[in-house]
Structure formats: structure tokens, C-alpha cells
């Protein structure tokens, strides 16, 4: 019924942007169940079943299990923020593409785009060797890469590693961090030189900050319960990120749970 009311029978192609908010009680609330969208995803697939080229804009949190069979799923980011997912059906989908990441960067008024695609279904990405706990101490001098959020959302982390021309490992099988001997500048990940590897203990990190003159601290993390703000406050005593004019050097820590241990990697951004 929705399709008959809203989609012309003679349409050459269809683009849909379903409402993802429910209005009621004097306000609106975002919904995440694709069947609660307007129109719901099941209506989208019914329209696609007619064979018309079709694209639909959805939220970036679209679960993989909700992606219909035969559709191309593409996640899009702009300047590091994942802004949407799109599903493409029939002639609107690229042949042989099941998952895709489109990474857009705007600098000086110009936009550059990097893409990664895979024909494999979700969960069928290639296996990549993991560094693991035993390999952490040997990472000094290597380059830690943080894949863009669109790559992560599309489940393409190990696909990205396999596409690079240098031997690349995953920090841990459960973490979206990649390690290579040199930086890869393909627009799909941010690179950081690993300067030191510490155990994640707040008391020892406070000593490290004091002894090495850290006055400003950026914190990234995966697999760690504490928030970056909590860690920064504990290490520096409340200093805010990016504070200008503060005494001391500017440092960056990447916190990660690898195996059963927690680590703090001191890194230098290369991008």
C-alpha cells in the first residue's frame, strides 16, 4: 500500500530516506529498529523486489543482520564521523559488491574520497595475524593504524589489512587497530608511530606524565572501561585535551585490552 501511494509506477529509479523518529508525547525520539522506520525496511525490500533500481538512506547503526540478501550495504563517513548507511538494490548496486565503506575528507574546500569494497558477506572477512599479548613489547617503532569508522561499521577491518602492500597484523582479534612496519596513507585509516608501550596502570601513567613533562594529553581507547576523560583527569589532574598555553609537551595515549591484559601505547600521530 505504501509503495502504491508513494512510488510512481513509471519510475526509472527510486531513492528513499525513511523517517527514523517517532513523534508523540510532545516530542520525538529516534528509533533504531528498521521495521519502525517510515517506511519500514520490509516495504523497501518489497519495492526492490519489483526490480526497480533503488537506494535507501539509513542510520549508520544499521545492524549487519538487517541488511537484506542481495543488497549492497555502504557506510559513509565525513571527516571521521560516520553519517549514514545506504542500501543499494538491483541496477543501483555495484556488481559483486556486498559491503562498502566510503570515506570523505574535506580540506581547504576540496573533498577527497577513499573507498573499500568487498564481495564477501558479513562475517566472511579474511583472517589476519594478531599481535597478541606476547608481541606488545616489540611494537616500538611500528605504526598503529586506526581504521575509519565507516570501515569498522562495514566489517572491513581485516579486509583493509589484507589490501595493504605491507605485512599488517591486528592488535587483537577483537579490536579495530592494525599494526604495520610503516604508515599506509590511503585515506581509510589514521596512522600513529608507536613510541612506547606501557601497562595500563593509572599510578604508573601519572609517574610517566610527570617524569616526561606531559602537560596536554589526548586519549583514544578500545576495549577499556574507563572513559578518555577519566583517564586524562587521573593522569594529569583535570587538564583538558588540546589546552593551549599549558606547560609541558603534548602526548597521545592509545588504550587497548589485548588478550587479558590492558596496555597504554604512547604514539605520535602521522596524519
Protein Blocks (a to p, Z undefined) as FASTA:
>chain_A
ZZmmmmcfklfbdcddddfbdceehiacddfbfklpccdfklmmmmmmnopacdddddfk
lcfklpcghiacddddeehiafbdcddehjlpcghiabdcdddddeehiacddddddfbd
ehiaccdddfbjmlmmmmgopacddddfklmmnopmmmmmmmpcbdcddfbfkbccdcdf
bdcdehpaccdddfbdcdddfklmmmmmmmnopabdcdddehiabafklmmmmmnoopae
hiahiacdddddddddehjbccddddddfZZ
